[in-house]
């Protein structure tokens, strides 16, 4: 069994192999020598743990976002951490916050995000006091910010109030829903609500100017 076959067998047995174990298996201290062997069998480096773990391209069962975890070791079909973050931001409806990215990728992401912003790879804007990272494309980025603002507004409302608004809308609507009428009716019932709050719920659930059957 030559070194290439030996290395591939180790990967198939273990799924994920640490850099030091690769050097040991090949009987070398030269990472360049090990790298040439890795290229022959097709490898992916982890985006977590300072890229010190490796697997074969054929092994990961990537999720819908192209991410695969072996325990806490993360691999991405998009490559390194920055490339993976850029992809997640690009395909998100409402952009991504630092906390959301860190939770999804299970690793520290702030430095990578700062580099993406500094190199004009992604954009960011504060929404509700928190930075939201969005696509650099003005059209897509604008839509992501709008979506985030709508979600931020709806989350700031008490759940019971949102339910009151939706129920009152259903009860009142004969033809076209009107957020002003809903707000007025709720206030007559003693519910403390503003027209803007009702309008926020309407936008979230796309109720304005819709005929309800």
Secondary structure, DSSP 8 states (H G I E B T S, - for coil): --HHHHHHHHHHHHSSEEHHHHHHHHT-S-HHHHHHHHHHH-EEE-SSGGG-EEEETTT----TTSEEEETTEEEETT-SHHHHHHHHHHH-SS-EEHHHHHHHHTS--HHHHHHHHHTTSEEEEEETTEEEEEESSHHHHHHHHHHHHHHHHHHTS-HHHHHHHHHHHHHH-SEE--HHHHHHHHHHTT----HHHHHHHHHHHT-TT-EE-
